[in-house]
Amino acid sequence: MTTDTERVAAVLAATGPVLLDFDGPVCGVYAGELNVRAADQLRSRLRESRLDMPSHLVDERDPLAVLRYVGTLGDAALTDAIERELTSIELEAVRVAPKTAGSDDFIHACAEKGRAVVVVSNNAADAIRAYLFANDLTNFVHGVVGRAHGKPEQMKPDPWPVQAALELIDAPPRRCVLVGDSATDIQAAHQAGVRSVAYVKTPDRRIPLDDEHPDSLVDGMDRLADAVRKGPSMWRH
């Protein structure tokens, strides 16, 4: 039986550039129930706009889901306002976001092996860049693709962020690997034609992630860093 370690090694041997999700593999943007508070804040903003919220949104814990719903209303001004509100929340959140164990080491390992890293996230690019700068990671990351402002429909699982990252590094999809911790990451990877490594941050997430058929799974960013160091240098195209 092929082990997770062997599967990860095989993926790394076949790829070079890394497309790295942010919230989860790098840090916990919405740690400590901040996701609930952020969703509540967005709902308050919607009530100020006298918007009748559907029942499924009343108890929604994911602020990105709230933003995604607003985007379906066809109100560009309201979408922009909610987008700006969420970006402001995320800029504050990354100042105290707990670092994922091994995430810095993984990014450094990629740099050592010549693997370009592009952060590909549904979070705001400004918040991502602020975190990278504060943690001395800016020079180790080739680029950042955050959510498209005012276009929440282009968040993962839509392949747009992954495709934008591929254009940034001018690399063929099958020579790239996306590292993410959610079903939407793996779905976006499949749609864009890139390989995928699912980061299983808690045991209960292993089966749901495996059900998305990633190329491999790993339960620690530190282990992924070790696999990168043991593997080949970046594929040259």
For each residue, the residues with C-beta under 8 A, 3 or more apart:
1:
2: 6 7
3: 6 7
4: 7 8 216 217 218 219
5: 8 9 223 227
6: 2 3 9 10
7: 2 3 4 10 11 215 216 217
8: 4 5 11 12 197 216 217 218 223 224 227
9: 5 6 12 13 227 230 231
10: 6 7 13 14 215 216
11: 7 8 14 15 177 195 197 215 216
12: 8 9 15 177 227 228 231 232
13: 9 10 231 232
14: 10 11 174 175 195 235
15: 11 12 18 174 175 176 177 195 235
16: 114 115 116 171 175 176 234 235 236 237
17: 115 116 117 118 142 169 171 175 176 177 234
18: 15 110 115 116 117 118 176 177 178 179
19: 118 120 162 165 166 176 177 178 179 189 194
20: 25 26 107 117 118 119 120 178 179 180
21: 24 25 26 119 120 121 178 179 180 181 182 185 199
22: 25 26 27 29 119 120 121 123 128 131
23: 26 27 28 29 30 121 122 123
24: 21 28 100 180 181 182 199 201
25: 20 21 22 100 103 106 179 180 181 199 221
26: 20 21 22 23 99 100 103 107 119 131
27: 22 23 94 97 98 99 100 103 131
28: 23 24 31 97 98 100
29: 22 23 34 90 93 94 97 123 127
30: 23 34 35 38 63 93
31: 28 34 97 98
32:
33: 36 37
34: 29 30 31 37 38 93
35: 30 38 39 61 62 63
36: 33 39 40 61
37: 33 34 40 41
38: 30 34 35 41 42 63 86 89 93
39: 35 36 42 43 60 61 62 63 65 66
40: 36 37 43 44
41: 37 38 44 45 63 85 89
42: 38 39 45 46 63 66 67 82 85 86
43: 39 40 46 47 53 57 58 66
44: 40 41 47 48
45: 41 42 48 49 81 82 85
46: 42 43 49 51 53 66 70 78 82
47: 43 44 50 51 53
48: 44 45
49: 45 46 78 81
50: 47
51: 46 47 73 78
52:
53: 43 46 47 57 58
54: 57 58 69
55: 58
56: 60
57: 43 53 54 60 65 66 69
58: 43 53 54 55
59:
60: 39 56 57 65 66 69
61: 35 36 39
62: 35 39 65 66
63: 30 35 38 39 41 42 66 67 86 89
64: 67 68 86 122 152 155
65: 39 57 60 62 68 69
66: 39 42 43 46 57 60 62 63 69 70 82
67: 42 63 64 70 71 79 82 83 86 152
68: 64 65 71 72 152 153 155
69: 54 57 60 65 66 72 73
70: 46 66 67 73 75 78 79 82 152
71: 67 68 79 150 151 152 153
72: 68 69 153
73: 51 69 70 78 79
74:
75: 70 78 79
76: 79 80 150
77: 80 81
78: 46 49 51 70 73 75 81 82
79: 67 70 71 73 75 76 82 83 150 152
80: 76 77 83 84 149 150
81: 45 49 77 78 84 85
82: 42 45 46 66 67 70 78 79 85 86
83: 67 79 80 86 87 149 150 152
84: 80 81 87 88
85: 41 42 45 81 82 88 89
86: 38 42 63 64 67 82 83 89 90 124
87: 83 84 90 91 124 126 127
88: 84 85 91 92
89: 38 41 63 85 86 92 93
90: 29 86 87 93 94 123 124 127
91: 87 88 94 95 124 126 127 130
92: 88 89 95 96
93: 29 30 34 38 89 90 96 97 127
94: 27 29 90 91 97 127 128 130 131 134
95: 91 92 130 134
96: 92 93
97: 27 28 29 31 93 94 131
98: 27 28 31
99: 26 27 103 104 135
100: 24 25 26 27 28 103 201 221
101: 220 221 222
102: 105 106 220 221 222 223 224 225
103: 25 26 27 99 100 106 107 221
104: 99 107 108 135 137
105: 102 108 109 221 222 225
106: 25 102 103 109 110 221 222 224 225 228
107: 20 26 103 104 110 111 117 137 140 141
108: 104 105 111 112 140 225
109: 105 106 112 113 225 226 228 229
110: 18 106 107 113 115 116 117 140 228
111: 107 108 114 115 117 140
112: 108 109 229
113: 109 110 228 229 231 232 233 234
114: 16 111 233 234
115: 16 17 18 110 111 228 233 234
116: 16 17 18 110 142 169 171 234
117: 17 18 20 107 110 111 140 141 142
118: 17 18 19 20 141 142 143 144 145 165 168 169
119: 20 21 22 26 128 132 141 143 144 145 146
120: 19 20 21 22 145 156 161 162 164 165 178
121: 21 22 23 125 128 144 145 146 147 161
122: 23 64 146 147 155 156 161 184
123: 22 23 29 90 127 128 146 147
124: 86 87 90 91 127 128 146 147
125: 121 128 129 144 145 146 147
126: 87 91 129 130 146
127: 29 87 90 91 93 94 123 124 130 131 146
128: 22 94 119 121 123 124 125 131 132 144 146
129: 125 126 132 133 138 144
130: 91 94 95 126 127 133 134
131: 22 26 27 94 97 127 128 134 135 137
132: 119 128 129 135 137 138 141 144
133: 129 130 136 137 138
134: 94 95 130 131
135: 99 104 131 132
136: 133 139
137: 104 107 131 132 133 140 141
138: 129 132 133 141
139: 136
140: 107 108 110 111 117 137
141: 107 117 118 119 132 137 138 144
142: 17 116 117 118 168 169
143: 118 119 165 168 169
144: 118 119 121 125 128 129 132 141
145: 118 119 120 121 125 161 164 165 168
146: 119 121 122 123 124 125 126 127 128 161
147: 121 122 123 124 125 151 152 154 155 161
148: 151 154 155 160 161
149: 80 83
150: 71 76 79 80 83
151: 71 147 148 154
152: 64 67 68 70 71 79 83 147 155
153: 68 71 72 158
154: 147 148 151 158 160 161
155: 64 68 122 147 148 152 158 161 184
156: 120 122 159 161 162 180 182 184 185 187 188
157: 183 184 185 187 188 191
158: 153 154 155 161 188 191
159: 156 162 163 188 191 192
160: 148 154 163 164
161: 120 121 122 145 146 147 148 154 155 156 158 164 165 188
162: 19 120 156 159 165 166 178 188 189 191 192 194
163: 159 160 166 167 192
164: 120 145 160 161 167 168
165: 19 118 120 143 145 161 162 168 169 176
166: 19 162 163 169 170 171 172 173 176 192 194
167: 163 164 170
168: 118 142 143 145 164 165
169: 17 116 118 142 143 165 166 176
170: 166 167 237
171: 16 17 116 166 175 176 237
172: 166 175 176 237
173: 166 176 192 193 194
174: 14 15 193 194 195
175: 14 15 16 17 171 172 235 237
176: 15 16 17 18 19 165 166 169 171 172 173 194 195
177: 11 12 15 17 18 19 194 195 196 197 215
178: 18 19 20 21 120 162 185 186 188 189 192 194 195 196 197
179: 18 19 20 21 25 185 196 197 199 224
180: 20 21 24 25 156 184 185 186 188 189 196 197 198 199
181: 21 24 25 185 198 199 200 201 205 209
182: 21 24 156 185 186 209
183: 157 186 187 208 209 211 212
184: 122 155 156 157 180 187 188
185: 21 156 157 178 179 180 181 182 188 189 196 198
186: 178 180 182 183 189 190 196 198 209 212 213 214
187: 156 157 183 184 190 191 212
188: 156 157 158 159 161 162 178 180 184 185 191 192
189: 19 162 178 180 185 186 192 194 195 196 214
190: 186 187 193 196 212 213
191: 157 158 159 162 187 188
192: 159 162 163 166 173 178 188 189
193: 173 174 190
194: 19 162 166 173 174 176 177 178 189
195: 11 14 15 174 176 177 178 189 215
196: 177 178 179 180 185 186 189 190 214 215 216
197: 8 11 177 178 179 180 214 215 216 217 218 224
198: 180 181 185 186 209 210 212 214 216 217 218
199: 21 24 25 179 180 181 217 218 219 221 224
200: 181 203 205 206 209 217 218 219
201: 24 100 181 205 219
202: 205
203: 200 206
204: 207
205: 181 200 201 202 208 209
206: 200 203 209 210 217 219
207: 204 210 211
208: 183 205 211 212
209: 181 182 183 186 198 200 205 206 212 214 217
210: 198 206 207 213 214 217
211: 183 207 208
212: 183 186 187 190 198 208 209
213: 186 190 210
214: 186 189 196 197 198 209 210 217
215: 7 10 11 177 195 196 197
216: 4 7 8 10 11 196 197 198
217: 4 7 8 197 198 199 200 206 209 210 214
218: 4 8 197 198 199 200 221 223 224 227
219: 4 199 200 201 206 223
220: 101 102 223 224
221: 25 100 101 102 103 105 106 199 218 224 225
222: 101 102 105 106 225 226
223: 5 8 102 218 219 220 226 227
224: 8 102 106 179 197 199 218 220 221 227 228
225: 102 105 106 108 109 221 222 228 229
226: 109 222 223 229 230
227: 5 8 9 12 218 223 224 230 231
228: 12 106 109 110 113 115 224 225 231
229: 109 112 113 225 226
230: 9 226 227
231: 9 12 13 113 227 228
232: 12 13 113 235
233: 113 114 115
234: 16 17 113 114 115 116
235: 14 15 16 175 232
236: 16
237: 16 170 171 172 175
